[in-house]
Amino acid sequence: MPGPGNVGERVRNLRLTRRLSQAQLAGHDLSDSYISLIESGKRTPTPTVLRMLAERLGCTPEYLAEGVEPEQRAHLEVRERHAHLALLAGDAATAESGFDDVLARSDDPDLTSRARWGRARALEELGRTAEAIALFEELREQAERDPGRASWLPPVIALARCYHAVGDLGQAIALAERALARLGQLRLRTGHEYTEVGRILLLAYVDRSDPVRAHALGRRVLGAPPGGGDEGEETEPTRAYQRASSRALEEGSVGDALYFADQALTAHGGVTPTLARARLNLAGAKALLRGVAPFSAEENGTEASSALRRNESARTAAAEEAIELLRGTAALEGAEGIESTIERARALVLVGRPEKAIALLEKFLDTGRALAAPPSADLDHLNSVPAGDVAAHVRKTTQARAVLARARLAQQDPTAALVVLRTAVGELDRLPAGRPAAQLFRELGELFEAAGDGKGATGAYRQALEAAGLRPARSHNATQAVS
């Protein structure tokens, strides 16, 4: 455990434990009044004085300065790294516990800052997004207060991602646009930061029903493959980060300069942008499949989006471009890999290959169960996993069933489509209210309507309103009965 309080309190506590007076501790080199000022926190001892006091008090200078002995510091450094490794391995709960331990025992500002960042990421992975946002906001404020020590870009990008996850599109877009503008100032158009900001902003524009901006952004971040870039822009990650670091240093932004120098060293160590690019490709495909015009289109975003609404061939072209982007998502695993499969099936339906989409989806849903409710054993399993995992499972399964129903409708088989839709509605009742549930219920309502089930459509639309926090107006008869 770290020593209590500040330097002065540790000096006083050890002096009293050793039964020394202030004059005895001061000796011939210092004055007892100076010792008094140190103990009251009115003076900060120099390194030389710290070494002198530590020798007389029987401890190390590091203990007096920070409350942690060198061996303890080394142990906490290892603990913090092990927590980060647990986070990278997908064990967010173990990571959170490790970061909590470091935060409880460390007085070192740099180690504490890294542990706070790791804890915020662990909270985000655990689905405790509101807690993660609060911690990321603290890290952002700290970086903005002291730009010479840290860059505000990482917490701002993380906040944009978290605000998008909770449905605060205004905040997500404002923060992502700010981060993108800063990367533009540094002429950095490669690396994790650029692709992650592009991914978040692209999805936020789509969710806000802004296809024009989504189209313009998609052309900007997806139009040129890695290694392309505009004239004068460095696209090889190590050199690009190094140049961004130099530009930041020239303008006096030391925190950004340090951050990008570290990123350059990491990139030089063999870390590739493959995964970040795959995530960006997935975001681009989702945008194309939700009304954004093909990024290869030469016309402006407004004209392209208008053509997409009018023209079946334009929608097919967007779906074909989405399939091409999804070919670059092989690096995605877990939930993102599942999402890539679902979006590929959605695109296949739009390009007239529903049978291939059905084969993909039935494999995902476990062939033989695609048209039936899950057995009770599966539901018992879901009850034993964390709520966040249940919600993610339900969302993915419902999305897959919705696309499967579209494929059945494309095959002119509304009966099979309705069986899938009714199963999906039953599963979706397990999802907490909020924007994701509202969007899924609305999509199911549209599909019920297309399948000719007006009652099912009405029920799904009503549940969409309730999930969004709105209550449908009571019928005239119900009002009369109350009165």
BASEGU-474433 format. One record per residue (C-alpha): x, y, z; residue in three letters. Coordinates in steps of 0.25 Angstrom, whole numbers, m for minus. Example, Ala and Ser with C-alpha at 12.3 -4.5 7.8 and 13.67 -1.06 7.14 Angstrom:
BEGIN
+-------+-------+-------+------+
!    xx !    yy !    zz ! resn !
+-------+-------+-------+------+
!    49 !   m18 !    31 !  ALA !
!    55 !    m4 !    29 !  SER !
+-------+-------+-------+------+
//
This chain:
BEGIN
+-------+-------+-------+------+
!    xx !    yy !    zz ! resn !
+-------+-------+-------+------+
!     0 !     0 !     0 !  MET !
!     5 !    14 !    m3 !  PRO !
!     9 !    22 !     9 !  GLY !
!    m2 !    32 !    14 !  PRO !
!    m4 !    46 !     9 !  GLY !
!     7 !    55 !     3 !  ASN !
!    22 !    56 !     5 !  VAL !
!    21 !    64 !    17 !  GLY !
!    11 !    55 !    24 !  GLU !
!    20 !    43 !    21 !  ARG !
!    32 !    50 !    27 !  VAL !
!    24 !    54 !    39 !  ARG !
!    19 !    40 !    41 !  ASN !
!    32 !    33 !    40 !  LEU !
!    39 !    44 !    49 !  ARG !
!    29 !    41 !    60 !  LEU !
!    30 !    26 !    58 !  THR !
!    45 !    27 !    60 !  ARG !
!    43 !    36 !    72 !  ARG !
!    51 !    48 !    66 !  LEU !
!    49 !    63 !    68 !  SER !
!    49 !    72 !    56 !  GLN !
!    62 !    78 !    61 !  ALA !
!    68 !    64 !    61 !  GLN !
!    63 !    60 !    47 !  LEU !
!    69 !    74 !    42 !  ALA !
!    82 !    71 !    48 !  GLY !
!    94 !    80 !    44 !  HIS !
!    90 !    82 !    30 !  ASP !
!    75 !    87 !    31 !  LEU !
!    67 !    95 !    40 !  SER !
!    56 !    90 !    49 !  ASP !
!    47 !   101 !    43 !  SER !
!    50 !    96 !    29 !  TYR !
!    46 !    82 !    34 !  ILE !
!    33 !    88 !    39 !  SER !
!    30 !    95 !    26 !  LEU !
!    32 !    81 !    19 !  ILE !
!    23 !    74 !    28 !  GLU !
!    12 !    85 !    27 !  SER !
!    12 !    84 !    12 !  GLY !
!    18 !    98 !    10 !  LYS !
!    31 !    94 !     4 !  ARG !
!    34 !    83 !    m6 !  THR !
!    48 !    76 !    m3 !  PRO !
!    58 !    75 !   m14 !  THR !
!    63 !    62 !   m18 !  PRO !
!    76 !    64 !   m10 !  THR !
!    68 !    67 !     2 !  VAL !
!    59 !    55 !     0 !  LEU !
!    71 !    46 !     0 !  ARG !
!    76 !    52 !    12 !  MET !
!    63 !    51 !    20 !  LEU !
!    61 !    37 !    14 !  ALA !
!    75 !    32 !    20 !  GLU !
!    71 !    38 !    34 !  ARG !
!    57 !    32 !    34 !  LEU !
!    62 !    18 !    29 !  GLY !
!    54 !    18 !    16 !  CYS !
!    56 !    21 !     1 !  THR !
!    55 !    34 !    m6 !  PRO !
!    44 !    28 !   m15 !  GLU !
!    35 !    24 !    m3 !  TYR !
!    36 !    39 !     3 !  LEU !
!    33 !    45 !   m11 !  ALA !
!    22 !    35 !   m16 !  GLU !
!    18 !    26 !    m4 !  GLY !
!    23 !    14 !   m12 !  VAL !
!    36 !     6 !   m10 !  GLU !
!    43 !     2 !   m23 !  PRO !
!    39 !   m13 !   m22 !  GLU !
!    24 !    m9 !   m20 !  GLN !
!    25 !     1 !   m32 !  ARG !
!    31 !   m11 !   m41 !  ALA !
!    20 !   m20 !   m36 !  HIS !
!     9 !   m10 !   m39 !  LEU !
!    15 !    m7 !   m53 !  GLU !
!    14 !   m22 !   m56 !  VAL !
!     0 !   m23 !   m50 !  ARG !
!    m4 !   m11 !   m60 !  GLU !
!     2 !   m18 !   m72 !  ARG !
!    m5 !   m31 !   m68 !  HIS !
!   m18 !   m24 !   m67 !  ALA !
!   m16 !   m18 !   m81 !  HIS !
!   m13 !   m32 !   m86 !  LEU !
!   m26 !   m38 !   m80 !  ALA !
!   m33 !   m26 !   m87 !  LEU !
!   m27 !   m30 !  m101 !  LEU !
!   m31 !   m45 !   m98 !  ALA !
!   m45 !   m41 !   m96 !  GLY !
!   m46 !   m43 !   m81 !  ASP !
!   m51 !   m29 !   m78 !  ALA !
!   m55 !   m33 !   m64 !  ALA !
!   m41 !   m38 !   m60 !  THR !
!   m35 !   m26 !   m66 !  ALA !
!   m45 !   m17 !   m58 !  GLU !
!   m41 !   m24 !   m45 !  SER !
!   m26 !   m22 !   m48 !  GLY !
!   m27 !    m7 !   m52 !  PHE !
!   m35 !    m5 !   m39 !  ASP !
!   m24 !   m11 !   m31 !  ASP !
!   m13 !    m2 !   m37 !  VAL !
!   m22 !    10 !   m35 !  LEU !
!   m24 !     7 !   m21 !  ALA !
!    m9 !     5 !   m18 !  ARG !
!    m2 !    15 !   m27 !  SER !
!     2 !    29 !   m25 !  ASP !
!    10 !    30 !   m38 !  ASP !
!     3 !    40 !   m48 !  PRO !
!     7 !    33 !   m61 !  ASP !
!     3 !    19 !   m56 !  LEU !
!   m10 !    24 !   m50 !  THR !
!   m13 !    31 !   m63 !  SER !
!   m11 !    18 !   m71 !  ARG !
!   m19 !    10 !   m61 !  ALA !
!   m30 !    19 !   m62 !  ARG !
!   m30 !    18 !   m77 !  TRP !
!   m30 !     3 !   m76 !  GLY !
!   m41 !     3 !   m66 !  ARG !
!   m50 !    12 !   m75 !  ALA !
!   m47 !     3 !   m87 !  ARG !
!   m51 !    m9 !   m78 !  ALA !
!   m64 !    m3 !   m74 !  LEU !
!   m67 !     0 !   m88 !  GLU !
!   m65 !   m15 !   m92 !  GLU !
!   m74 !   m19 !   m80 !  LEU !
!   m85 !   m11 !   m86 !  GLY !
!   m85 !    m1 !   m74 !  ARG !
!   m84 !    11 !   m84 !  THR !
!   m89 !    22 !   m75 !  ALA !
!   m78 !    19 !   m65 !  GLU !
!   m68 !    18 !   m76 !  ALA !
!   m72 !    32 !   m82 !  ILE !
!   m70 !    38 !   m68 !  ALA !
!   m56 !    33 !   m67 !  LEU !
!   m53 !    36 !   m81 !  PHE !
!   m58 !    51 !   m79 !  GLU !
!   m49 !    52 !   m67 !  GLU !
!   m37 !    47 !   m76 !  LEU !
!   m41 !    57 !   m86 !  ARG !
!   m42 !    69 !   m77 !  GLU !
!   m28 !    65 !   m71 !  GLN !
!   m22 !    64 !   m84 !  ALA !
!   m27 !    78 !   m88 !  GLU !
!   m23 !    84 !   m75 !  ARG !
!    m9 !    79 !   m77 !  ASP !
!    m6 !    77 !   m92 !  PRO !
!     9 !    76 !   m90 !  GLY !
!     7 !    62 !   m83 !  ARG !
!    m4 !    55 !   m91 !  ALA !
!   m12 !    56 !  m104 !  SER !
!   m27 !    59 !  m103 !  TRP !
!   m29 !    51 !  m116 !  LEU !
!   m30 !    36 !  m110 !  PRO !
!   m41 !    40 !  m100 !  PRO !
!   m48 !    49 !  m110 !  VAL !
!   m49 !    37 !  m120 !  ILE !
!   m53 !    27 !  m109 !  ALA !
!   m64 !    37 !  m104 !  LEU !
!   m69 !    38 !  m118 !  ALA !
!   m70 !    23 !  m119 !  ARG !
!   m77 !    22 !  m105 !  CYS !
!   m87 !    33 !  m108 !  TYR !
!   m91 !    27 !  m121 !  HIS !
!   m93 !    14 !  m114 !  ALA !
!  m103 !    20 !  m104 !  VAL !
!  m110 !    28 !  m116 !  GLY !
!  m105 !    42 !  m113 !  ASP !
!  m102 !    44 !  m128 !  LEU !
!  m100 !    59 !  m126 !  GLY !
!   m89 !    58 !  m116 !  GLN !
!   m83 !    46 !  m124 !  ALA !
!   m83 !    54 !  m137 !  ILE !
!   m77 !    67 !  m130 !  ALA !
!   m66 !    59 !  m124 !  LEU !
!   m62 !    51 !  m136 !  ALA !
!   m62 !    63 !  m145 !  GLU !
!   m53 !    70 !  m135 !  ARG !
!   m44 !    58 !  m135 !  ALA !
!   m44 !    57 !  m150 !  LEU !
!   m41 !    72 !  m152 !  ALA !
!   m29 !    70 !  m143 !  ARG !
!   m24 !    58 !  m151 !  LEU !
!   m26 !    67 !  m163 !  GLY !
!   m17 !    78 !  m157 !  GLN !
!    m6 !    68 !  m155 !  LEU !
!    m8 !    62 !  m169 !  ARG !
!   m10 !    48 !  m163 !  LEU !
!   m19 !    39 !  m172 !  ARG !
!   m14 !    25 !  m167 !  THR !
!   m14 !    18 !  m155 !  GLY !
!   m24 !    13 !  m144 !  HIS !
!   m28 !    27 !  m140 !  GLU !
!   m32 !    31 !  m154 !  TYR !
!   m39 !    19 !  m158 !  THR !
!   m47 !    18 !  m144 !  GLU !
!   m51 !    33 !  m145 !  VAL !
!   m56 !    30 !  m159 !  GLY !
!   m63 !    18 !  m155 !  ARG !
!   m71 !    24 !  m143 !  ILE !
!   m74 !    37 !  m151 !  LEU !
!   m79 !    29 !  m163 !  LEU !
!   m88 !    20 !  m155 !  LEU !
!   m93 !    33 !  m147 !  ALA !
!   m97 !    40 !  m160 !  TYR !
!  m105 !    28 !  m165 !  VAL !
!  m112 !    27 !  m151 !  ASP !
!  m115 !    41 !  m152 !  ARG !
!  m121 !    39 !  m166 !  SER !
!  m111 !    48 !  m173 !  ASP !
!  m107 !    40 !  m185 !  PRO !
!  m100 !    52 !  m192 !  VAL !
!   m90 !    54 !  m181 !  ARG !
!   m88 !    39 !  m180 !  ALA !
!   m86 !    38 !  m195 !  HIS !
!   m75 !    50 !  m195 !  ALA !
!   m68 !    44 !  m183 !  LEU !
!   m68 !    30 !  m189 !  GLY !
!   m62 !    35 !  m201 !  ARG !
!   m51 !    42 !  m192 !  ARG !
!   m48 !    30 !  m183 !  VAL !
!   m51 !    18 !  m192 !  LEU !
!   m48 !    24 !  m206 !  GLY !
!   m33 !    22 !  m206 !  ALA !
!   m27 !     8 !  m201 !  PRO !
!   m16 !     8 !  m191 !  PRO !
!    m3 !    13 !  m198 !  GLY !
!   m11 !    22 !  m208 !  GLY !
!   m13 !    36 !  m201 !  GLY !
!   m12 !    50 !  m207 !  ASP !
!     1 !    56 !  m211 !  GLU !
!     9 !    60 !  m200 !  GLY !
!     2 !    51 !  m190 !  GLU !
!    10 !    39 !  m183 !  GLU !
!     2 !    26 !  m183 !  THR !
!    12 !    16 !  m177 !  GLU !
!     8 !    16 !  m163 !  PRO !
!    22 !    18 !  m156 !  THR !
!    26 !    29 !  m165 !  ARG !
!    12 !    36 !  m164 !  ALA !
!    12 !    35 !  m149 !  TYR !
!    26 !    41 !  m148 !  GLN !
!    23 !    52 !  m157 !  ARG !
!    10 !    55 !  m149 !  ALA !
!    18 !    55 !  m137 !  SER !
!    28 !    65 !  m143 !  SER !
!    17 !    74 !  m147 !  ARG !
!    11 !    74 !  m134 !  ALA !
!    24 !    77 !  m127 !  LEU !
!    26 !    89 !  m137 !  GLU !
!    13 !    95 !  m133 !  GLU !
!    16 !    93 !  m118 !  GLY !
!     6 !    82 !  m115 !  SER !
!    16 !    73 !  m107 !  VAL !
!     5 !    63 !  m102 !  GLY !
!     1 !    60 !  m117 !  ASP !
!    16 !    59 !  m121 !  ALA !
!    18 !    49 !  m110 !  LEU !
!     6 !    41 !  m113 !  TYR !
!     9 !    40 !  m128 !  PHE !
!    24 !    37 !  m125 !  ALA !
!    19 !    25 !  m117 !  ASP !
!    10 !    21 !  m128 !  GLN !
!    21 !    21 !  m138 !  ALA !
!    29 !    12 !  m129 !  LEU !
!    18 !     2 !  m128 !  THR !
!    15 !     2 !  m143 !  ALA !
!    30 !     0 !  m145 !  HIS !
!    29 !   m12 !  m136 !  GLY !
!    20 !   m19 !  m146 !  GLY !
!     6 !   m15 !  m142 !  VAL !
!    m2 !   m14 !  m155 !  THR !
!   m14 !    m6 !  m158 !  PRO !
!   m22 !   m18 !  m164 !  THR !
!   m32 !   m20 !  m153 !  LEU !
!   m35 !    m5 !  m152 !  ALA !
!   m37 !    m5 !  m167 !  ARG !
!   m46 !   m17 !  m166 !  ALA !
!   m55 !    m9 !  m156 !  ARG !
!   m55 !     3 !  m165 !  LEU !
!   m59 !    m6 !  m177 !  ASN !
!   m70 !   m12 !  m169 !  LEU !
!   m76 !     2 !  m165 !  ALA !
!   m75 !     6 !  m180 !  GLY !
!   m83 !    m6 !  m184 !  ALA !
!   m94 !    m4 !  m174 !  LYS !
!   m95 !    11 !  m179 !  ALA !
!   m96 !     6 !  m193 !  LEU !
!  m107 !    m4 !  m189 !  LEU !
!  m115 !     7 !  m182 !  ARG !
!  m117 !    17 !  m193 !  GLY !
!  m103 !    23 !  m195 !  VAL !
!   m99 !    25 !  m209 !  ALA !
!   m87 !    17 !  m215 !  PRO !
!   m74 !    23 !  m210 !  PHE !
!   m69 !    21 !  m224 !  SER !
!   m80 !    30 !  m230 !  ALA !
!   m75 !    43 !  m236 !  GLU !
!   m87 !    52 !  m234 !  GLU !
!   m89 !    59 !  m221 !  ASN !
!   m95 !    53 !  m209 !  GLY !
!  m109 !    59 !  m211 !  THR !
!  m111 !    55 !  m225 !  GLU !
!  m105 !    41 !  m223 !  ALA !
!  m115 !    39 !  m211 !  SER !
!  m126 !    44 !  m219 !  SER !
!  m123 !    34 !  m230 !  ALA !
!  m122 !    23 !  m220 !  LEU !
!  m136 !    25 !  m215 !  ARG !
!  m141 !    25 !  m229 !  ARG !
!  m133 !    15 !  m236 !  ASN !
!  m132 !     0 !  m234 !  GLU !
!  m119 !    m1 !  m241 !  SER !
!  m113 !     9 !  m232 !  ALA !
!  m117 !     1 !  m220 !  ARG !
!  m111 !   m11 !  m226 !  THR !
!   m98 !    m4 !  m229 !  ALA !
!   m97 !     0 !  m214 !  ALA !
!  m100 !   m14 !  m210 !  ALA !
!   m89 !   m19 !  m219 !  GLU !
!   m79 !    m9 !  m214 !  GLU !
!   m83 !   m13 !  m200 !  ALA !
!   m80 !   m28 !  m203 !  ILE !
!   m66 !   m23 !  m209 !  GLU !
!   m63 !   m16 !  m196 !  LEU !
!   m67 !   m28 !  m187 !  LEU !
!   m57 !   m36 !  m194 !  ARG !
!   m47 !   m28 !  m187 !  GLY !
!   m53 !   m32 !  m173 !  THR !
!   m47 !   m46 !  m171 !  ALA !
!   m39 !   m41 !  m159 !  ALA !
!   m51 !   m38 !  m151 !  LEU !
!   m55 !   m48 !  m140 !  GLU !
!   m66 !   m50 !  m130 !  GLY !
!   m77 !   m41 !  m130 !  ALA !
!   m71 !   m32 !  m142 !  GLU !
!   m69 !   m45 !  m150 !  GLY !
!   m84 !   m49 !  m148 !  ILE !
!   m88 !   m35 !  m152 !  GLU !
!   m80 !   m36 !  m165 !  SER !
!   m87 !   m49 !  m168 !  THR !
!  m101 !   m43 !  m166 !  ILE !
!   m97 !   m30 !  m174 !  GLU !
!   m92 !   m39 !  m186 !  ARG !
!  m105 !   m47 !  m186 !  ALA !
!  m113 !   m34 !  m186 !  ARG !
!  m105 !   m30 !  m198 !  ALA !
!  m107 !   m43 !  m205 !  LEU !
!  m122 !   m41 !  m204 !  VAL !
!  m121 !   m27 !  m210 !  LEU !
!  m113 !   m33 !  m222 !  VAL !
!  m123 !   m44 !  m225 !  GLY !
!  m116 !   m56 !  m218 !  ARG !
!  m125 !   m59 !  m207 !  PRO !
!  m122 !   m74 !  m207 !  GLU !
!  m108 !   m71 !  m204 !  LYS !
!  m112 !   m61 !  m193 !  ALA !
!  m121 !   m72 !  m187 !  ILE !
!  m109 !   m82 !  m187 !  ALA !
!  m101 !   m72 !  m179 !  LEU !
!  m111 !   m69 !  m169 !  LEU !
!  m116 !   m83 !  m166 !  GLU !
!  m102 !   m87 !  m163 !  LYS !
!  m101 !   m75 !  m154 !  PHE !
!  m114 !   m78 !  m147 !  LEU !
!  m110 !   m93 !  m147 !  ASP !
!  m117 !  m100 !  m158 !  THR !
!  m130 !  m106 !  m154 !  GLY !
!  m133 !   m95 !  m144 !  ARG !
!  m134 !   m84 !  m153 !  ALA !
!  m149 !   m85 !  m154 !  LEU !
!  m152 !   m89 !  m140 !  ALA !
!  m151 !   m83 !  m126 !  ALA !
!  m138 !   m87 !  m119 !  PRO !
!  m140 !   m99 !  m109 !  PRO !
!  m141 !   m96 !   m95 !  SER !
!  m127 !  m101 !   m92 !  ALA !
!  m122 !   m90 !  m100 !  ASP !
!  m130 !   m80 !   m92 !  LEU !
!  m125 !   m86 !   m79 !  ASP !
!  m111 !   m84 !   m85 !  HIS !
!  m114 !   m69 !   m88 !  LEU !
!  m119 !   m67 !   m73 !  ASN !
!  m106 !   m71 !   m68 !  SER !
!   m98 !   m61 !   m76 !  VAL !
!   m96 !   m46 !   m73 !  PRO !
!  m107 !   m37 !   m77 !  ALA !
!   m99 !   m29 !   m87 !  GLY !
!   m95 !   m42 !   m94 !  ASP !
!  m110 !   m46 !   m95 !  VAL !
!  m114 !   m33 !  m101 !  ALA !
!  m103 !   m34 !  m111 !  ALA !
!  m107 !   m49 !  m115 !  HIS !
!  m122 !   m45 !  m116 !  VAL !
!  m118 !   m33 !  m125 !  ARG !
!  m109 !   m41 !  m134 !  LYS !
!  m119 !   m52 !  m135 !  THR !
!  m131 !   m43 !  m138 !  THR !
!  m123 !   m36 !  m149 !  GLN !
!  m120 !   m49 !  m155 !  ALA !
!  m135 !   m53 !  m155 !  ARG !
!  m139 !   m40 !  m161 !  ALA !
!  m130 !   m42 !  m173 !  VAL !
!  m134 !   m57 !  m174 !  LEU !
!  m148 !   m52 !  m174 !  ALA !
!  m144 !   m42 !  m186 !  ARG !
!  m138 !   m54 !  m193 !  ALA !
!  m151 !   m62 !  m192 !  ARG !
!  m159 !   m50 !  m197 !  LEU !
!  m150 !   m49 !  m209 !  ALA !
!  m152 !   m64 !  m212 !  GLN !
!  m167 !   m60 !  m211 !  GLN !
!  m169 !   m69 !  m199 !  ASP !
!  m177 !   m60 !  m189 !  PRO !
!  m181 !   m72 !  m180 !  THR !
!  m167 !   m76 !  m177 !  ALA !
!  m164 !   m61 !  m175 !  ALA !
!  m175 !   m59 !  m165 !  LEU !
!  m170 !   m72 !  m157 !  VAL !
!  m156 !   m65 !  m156 !  VAL !
!  m162 !   m51 !  m152 !  LEU !
!  m171 !   m57 !  m141 !  ARG !
!  m159 !   m64 !  m135 !  THR !
!  m151 !   m51 !  m136 !  ALA !
!  m161 !   m43 !  m128 !  VAL !
!  m162 !   m54 !  m117 !  GLY !
!  m147 !   m53 !  m116 !  GLU !
!  m146 !   m38 !  m116 !  LEU !
!  m155 !   m37 !  m104 !  ASP !
!  m142 !   m40 !   m96 !  ARG !
!  m135 !   m27 !  m101 !  LEU !
!  m135 !   m15 !   m92 !  PRO !
!  m143 !    m3 !   m97 !  ALA !
!  m134 !     7 !  m105 !  GLY !
!  m130 !    11 !  m119 !  ARG !
!  m125 !    m2 !  m123 !  PRO !
!  m138 !    m9 !  m119 !  ALA !
!  m146 !     2 !  m126 !  ALA !
!  m139 !     0 !  m139 !  GLN !
!  m140 !   m15 !  m139 !  LEU !
!  m155 !   m14 !  m136 !  PHE !
!  m157 !    m4 !  m147 !  ARG !
!  m150 !   m13 !  m157 !  GLU !
!  m159 !   m25 !  m153 !  LEU !
!  m171 !   m16 !  m154 !  GLY !
!  m167 !   m13 !  m169 !  GLU !
!  m165 !   m27 !  m172 !  LEU !
!  m178 !   m32 !  m165 !  PHE !
!  m185 !   m21 !  m174 !  GLU !
!  m177 !   m27 !  m187 !  ALA !
!  m182 !   m41 !  m183 !  ALA !
!  m196 !   m37 !  m182 !  GLY !
!  m198 !   m38 !  m167 !  ASP !
!  m204 !   m24 !  m163 !  GLY !
!  m207 !   m29 !  m149 !  LYS !
!  m192 !   m33 !  m147 !  GLY !
!  m187 !   m20 !  m153 !  ALA !
!  m196 !   m12 !  m144 !  THR !
!  m191 !   m19 !  m132 !  GLY !
!  m176 !   m18 !  m136 !  ALA !
!  m178 !    m3 !  m139 !  TYR !
!  m184 !    m1 !  m125 !  ARG !
!  m173 !    m8 !  m118 !  GLN !
!  m163 !     1 !  m126 !  ALA !
!  m170 !    13 !  m120 !  LEU !
!  m169 !     8 !  m106 !  GLU !
!  m155 !     4 !  m107 !  ALA !
!  m152 !    18 !  m112 !  ALA !
!  m159 !    23 !   m99 !  GLY !
!  m172 !    27 !  m106 !  LEU !
!  m186 !    22 !  m103 !  ARG !
!  m196 !    21 !  m114 !  PRO !
!  m208 !    29 !  m112 !  ALA !
!  m220 !    22 !  m106 !  ARG !
!  m231 !    19 !  m115 !  SER !
!  m244 !    27 !  m115 !  HIS !
!  m252 !    15 !  m109 !  ASN !
!  m242 !    14 !   m98 !  ALA !
!  m243 !    28 !   m94 !  THR !
!  m258 !    28 !   m93 !  GLN !
!  m257 !    15 !   m84 !  ALA !
!  m248 !    23 !   m75 !  VAL !
!  m257 !    35 !   m74 !  SER !
+-------+-------+-------+------+
//
